[in-house]
Amino acid sequence: MKPSNLNIRFFVLIRNRTLTGLIFFAVTIFLFTGCSNEEVKNVVEKPEISIEPIDENKLMDRVLRIDIQEMDVELEYDPTNDLISGNSIIKFRMRSGQVKPLIHFDLADNGVINSIILNGEELNHNNSSDVKTVKFTETTQEGMEFLRDCSGIEINTLKINYTFEHTDNYKSFFSNVNDIRGEGNEMVFPTINCPSDLSKHRIAFSVKSDRPYSFMGSGKVKDKSNKKIQKWLLDSERDVASYTIMWMLIPTEDVVSEEKVIDGVKIRVMAYKNGASIESAFKKLKSWIPELRANIGEFPMKRGLNVFLTERGGGMEYFGATITSLYALKHEVFHMYYGCSVIAKTYRDSWWDESINMWYGYRDLNSVTPVDNNFSSNIVSGRTPVSVGFDRRAYNEGAKIIESIASEIGGKDSFVAFLKHVSANHTFAPFNTFELIKYVYDFSGIDFKERIVKWLYNGTRTYFSPQGLSVNNYHKVDMTPPEEIIKKYKR
């Protein structure tokens, strides 16, 4: 995701906490027992403070609990009544040592769960002995805990049927992810909102309307429409993170689209009528796609690239797709490599895909300088591995850290060669910050570990620093259509 202001002025709020507050925050995040709607479990366990790093894998097992294998979802959009009807089938395995499953699903106040079936047993979501809601302090996450023991060996199946309101002034339905806030697609279908939870996604979208609709989305898309219904099937075809699934359902009369093949990559660009310039988008991509293919590697998505082009704001990257302004287009397309196929293990590790992206965009402008000798921050350790969102300092300070590494391993060309190497050898295999530094060492023979601890973890080997920075949260994708389109749908 790219910010809407390239000046990149960061307004941060330093939240001073007492030690008690810090321990409460860490415990709440680290322990998934959390709060239910019915009761609060007062389980207190001090976070491990030692000279060694936290055991990230065990922590994520305790909090996330399940690994999703496959997702089959049906979503019907009724624009007349502003409703979405959903039916989701989730196949999952329990993580190591875990028994009772939990999934992220937040319908807020405008949704109704009609039924839940876990491994053939119907559960009552209003009964606290069947299902509990778990809230995670200072995150956007809301989990549903199912109070049944599940196998850690066999595949488990969860089925949820639900309905929720969806009000849109111009009658569209689209993915609305914000990775800075850590908001994924968990408000539309049940999932695990974590970059490293990769699974196959098959989603059927239908529209209950006489008005013709157009569709674009991630992966393979088949139009299954007939005289009775408008319907599309989206298939990711491979394991991907749920928050990288993009879709766009929008009245056909309101948009224009064009397809071209650039350097062997099929590209479709859609925009509002009398809105952003599709011609300008293709002009940018005409040179950008060949450059990325030459410098970083083959385009990672075999189905090519889908772009919904907006007039203003920033953008958001998805698997083989983006919703973006012309201004942010090149940034979001770079994320097809770093962000959507070379994947961070946790949201807080996402600093490096943003930092590398910013560095790459500015590398030939000599506008990024290395960090100074005294630089220290908690860009990464200000958040736990299981928190959502990343620190916005990743954009400018992170790019300086990348420049420091690039300068020492041989300069810009050497680091671009390193990026190509990682893209060739570590796609769809999520890794964290220290694994990235190991890849740098393997490539260059230079060990940056101690400096990375200083630059990103405030010099502490606990890898979780107190008094982390909290950043202002805002959404940068602006889907506002031209005024003549808005007027059509005003009531």
N, C-alpha and C positions, 0 to 999 in steps of 0.2 A: 504494500500500500504506500502511496506517495502523499505527502502533505500538500495542501492547496497553496501554500506560500513558500516559494523557493528560497526566500530569504532565511527561512528556517529559524525563526525566533522562538525560543523555547521558554514557555512560562511554566514554571514548576512550583509546586507547593511542598515545602519541607514540613513533614508532619512530625513534630517532636512527640516522642512517646516515652513514657516511663518504662522501666524494666518489666513491671507487671503487665503493662499493655502490650509490650513486645512479645512476652511469653504467651499471653492469651491469643494474640494474632497468629503466632507460629503454630501453637497447638491447634487452633481452629482449622488452619489450613492443612497442617500435617496429619491430623486425625480426622477421618471421615465421619466419625460418629455424629458430629455436628448437632444441629437443632432440627427438630421436627415441628410440625404444626401443632402436635398434641403435647409435646414435652421437651425438656432440655436435659440431656445426659451430662452430668457434671463430672466428666472424666478428665483428669488433669495429668499430663505427662510432660515433663520438661524436655524441650528440644535438646538434641545432643550437641554439646559444645566441646569441641576437641580440636587438636591440631590437624586432624584429617578431614577430608571432605565428607559431606553427608552421603549416605548410600542412596543415590537417586533412584535406582531401579526399585528398591524395596519401598521407598516413599511413594512412588507412582503406583505400585501394586496396591498399597494400602488405600490410596485415595480413589483411583480410577476403577479398580476391582475387576473390570472385564476387558477383554479384547474382542472387539466386534470383527466377525469374519465376513458377513454379507448383510446387506440391507436391501429389502424390497419394499418400496413405498408407493402408495397411490395417493395422489393429491388432486382433488376436484375443486376448481375455482368457479364460484358463482358470483360474478360481478354485480348482478342485479340486487342480490341480497347481502353483498359484502361478506361472503362466507367461504371458508376453506374446509373441506372435509378430508380427513386423512386416515389412511389405514397403513400401518407399518409392521413389517415382520423383520425382526432383528435376530440373526444367528450369531452366537458369541461363545467364547470360552472364558472360564474364570481365570484370573491372573494367579500367580503363584501364592499359595497360602490363603486365598480368599474363598469365601463360601456364599455369602449373600450378595446378589448382584445389585448394581446401582447404575443408573443411566441418566444422562443429562436431558432434561425435557422441561421446558418452561413455557407454558401457554399463557402465563400472566393471568390477568383477571378476565380476559375475554375468550377463554377457551373452556371446553367441556370434554372430559374423558368419558367415552361411552362404555368401553370395556377394556380389560387387561387380562391376557391369558399367558401364563408362564409355564412352559413345558406341559401344556394340556390342561392346566388347572386355572380356572377363572378366579381372579382376585378382585376384591372390593377395594377400590382406591380410596374410599371414604372410611375404611376400617384400618385403624393404626396397627392392628395385628397382621395385616396383609401388606400395606404399603405406607411408607413414611416419606415425607418431603424433607430433604436435607439441604440446608442453605450453607453456602461457604462464605465466610466473612470477607468483605472487601473484594469480592469477585462478582462477576455477572452470573455465575453458575447457580443452578438450582437442580439438585439431583432427586431422582425417585429411587428409594431403596425398597427392594422387594424382600420381604421377610420369609424367604424360603431358601433352604440349602440347595445349591446347584453344583453339579459335577465339575471338577477341575480337569477332567479328561475328555468327556463327551461334549458334543455341540449342544448348547441350550438354545431354546427358541422362545422369543418374547413377541407377543402380538398386542398392538395397541390401536384402538379405534377412537377417533377424536374429531372434534369440530372447533373451529375458532373464527372469530370475526377478523376480517381483513378490509379495512377502509382505505381506499386510495382515490384521490380526487380525479385521476384520469384513467381509472379502471385497468390498472396493470398489476401484475404479480411477479416479483423478481427477488432473487437472493439479495440479502442485505447484510453482508458480513462486515464487521469492523475488527480487524486483528489488533489494533492498538488497545481497544477496550477488551479484546478477547471474546467478542460476540461472534458465534458461529451460526450454524443453522439449527441450533437446538430449540428455537422458538417455532420451528416449522415441522421438524420430525425428531423423534428420539434418537440420540447419538451419544458419542463420547467426544467432547470438544477439546481435542488435544492434537497437535500437529503430528505426533508419532503414531496415533491410532489409525492405521490404514486399513481400509476394507473396500470390497466391491460394492458399488452403488447402482441399483437399478430402480429408476423412479418413473412412474407413469403420471403424466400431467394431462388433465382434461379440463375443458372449459364448458360451463353450462350457460351458453349464450347464443343468440342468433347472430350476433355481430362476429365477423371473421377475426380470428386472432393469428398472430405470428409468434413463432417460438425460436429461441436459440439457447444453447446450453453446452455444458462440458461433455466431452467424450463423444460417443456415437449416439446419434439422434435419428429415430425413425418416425415419420409422420404416419400415424395409424387412423387418421380422421376418415369419417364416412358421412353419409347424409344425416345420420342421427346425432353424431357427437364429434367434437374436435378433440383429438388426442395425440400425444407424442410420447414416445418411450426414450428415456435417457439411460444410457449404459456407460459407466465409467470404464468398463472393459479391463480394468486393473485396480489394484488396491490403492486408494487415495484417501487423504484426510477429508472428513466430512465438511470442514469449513472451506474447502477449495472447490466444492460443487456449486456451479453457477447455473442459473436458469433465468429466462426472460419470457414472460407471457404478456403480450401487449396488442391492442387493437391494430389490425393490419393497416387500416386507413390512416393511422397516425405516424407511420414510420416508412422509411425507405431503406433499402439494403442493396449491397453490391458484393459480388464475389470475384476474387482474382487469385491467381497463383503467383507467388513471389519466391523465386529461388527454390522451387519445389515444394513450398509450403502453401497449402490451401488456406485462404483467409476470407472470412466473411465479416463485413462491417455493416452494422445497422445503426440508424440515428433517427431522431424525430424529423418529420418533414419541416423544412425551413429552419432546421436546427444546425448542429455542428456539421462541418464540411467533411464528407466521406472522401472526397478527392484529396483533401489535405492529409487525411490519415494514411491513405495509400502512398502518398508522396513521401511521408516520413518512413513508412515501413519498407519502401522500395530499397532504401540503403541500409536500414537497421537490421532487417532479417538476414541478408547476406553477411553483414558484419558479425552478427552473433553466431551464425553457423560456422563462419571461418574461425572466429576467436574462441568460442566456448564449446561448440560441438553441434551435432545434428539437432534439429528442433525436437524437443522431448515428447511432444504429443503427436501421435501418428495421424490423428484426425485434423490436425492443423489448428488454426486460431480463430476464435469468435470474438468480435469486439462490439460492445454497445457503446457508442460514442455520445458523450454528453457535452453540453456547451460550456460548462464551468465546473469548478471544484477540482478535486484530485481524482484518485482512482482506487480500485481494489482488484487484486489479481486472484484468479481462480485457475483450476486445472484446465488448460487449453482455452481459456476465456478471460475476458476482463470487462468490467464496466468502468469507463475512464473518460476523462476529458482529453482533448488533443494535447494539452499541456503535459499531462502525465503519461501519455501513451507509451513512450519508449521505456520509461521506468517500469510500467506494469508488464510490458512484454519481456523485459529482462527477467522478471520474476518467474516466467515460465521455466527458466533454468534454475535460478537460486530463489527458493521459496516454495515452488510447486513440484519440482522434481528432485532437486537437491534440498533436503528437508531438515529443518531444525527438530530436535527431539522434543523440546518444550517451547512454549511461547516465549519464555525469557531468553532462550537461545536464538530467537528470531532476530536479535540484534545483528547477527552476522550477515543474514541475507539482505537486510536493509542497508547495512554499512557497505557491503561489497557492491550492492546496486548503486548507491550514491557515489562511491569511489570510482566505479567503472564509468559512470556518466560524466564525471569531472576529470578523469585521469589525464586527458589531453589538453585541459584548459589550465593546468598548473594552479588550480584554485584550492587544492587540498594540501595542507601541510601536515607533517608528522606531529604527534603529540610531543610536548616538551619533556625534559628529563624528570620533572617532578610530578607529572600528571598521574592522578589517582582518582578512581571513581567507583561507584557501586552500580553501574549501569545494569549489570546482570544480577549481582547478589542482593540488590534491593528488593528482589522478588524471589519467592520460593519456586522450586521447580514445578510445583503443581498450581501455581497461580496462573491467571489468564492475562493476556496482553503483554506488551513489551514496553520498554522505556524509550520515549521519543528521542532521547539523547543519542540513540543508535544512528540517527540520520547524520548529524554533523560530527559529533565527537567520535562516533564509531567509524566514520569514514577516515578520520585522522589516524585512528589506530590501524586501520587497514593500510594506509599510506606508510605508517611506520614499519609495518611488516614487509610491505612491498619494497621499500627502499633498501632494506637490509638483505633481502634474498636475491637482489640483483636488479631491482627497478621494475617499472611498469610492465614491460614485456615479459619479464620472468613471472610476475604475479598473474598476468593473464594466462600464461602457460600453465600455471598452477591451477587456475580456475578451470581450464579445459581438462586437466588431469582429474580433478575431483568430479567434474561433471561426467567424465567417462567411466569412473570407477565407483561412485558412491551415490548414484541416483536411487530414489525410493528406498533408501536405507537410512532412516533418521539418525542423526548424531548430534552430540552436544558440543559446547564450546571447547572443552579440553580435547575431545576427539578431533575437532578441527585443527587445533594446534599440533596434535600428533601428526596429522596429515601434512602440515607445513614442515614439520621436522623430517618426516620421511622423504619429502620432496626436495628439501633444501639442506638438510643437515644442521639447521639452526633451531635451537630450543628456546621458545618464547614463553614457556610455562610460567616462570616466576614473574615475568613482566605482565603476562595476562592476568595473573592473580592481583597484581598491583593496579593495572589499568581498569579492570572490570569488576573486581571483588574487594576493593579497598585494602588490598594487601593481606587479607585474612584467609587462611586455609580452611576456615569453616564453610566458606562459599555461601554463607548467608549473613549479610551484614545488617546490623541494627539501623534503625532510622533510615530506611530506604526512601527514595524519592517517589512521590506520587505525582503523576502528570495530569494536566488538564485533558479531559476526554471530549472529543468532538468527532462528528462524522464528516468525512471529507468528500464522499461521493454525493454529487448533487444531481438528482434525477428530474429536476424541475423541467417540464416541457415548455415550448413556446406558449405564449399567452393564448393564442387562438385555439390551441388544443385544450387548455385548462377550461376555457369558456364553454366548450361543448358539454362538459360533464358537471358544470355547476348546477346545483339544484335550487 
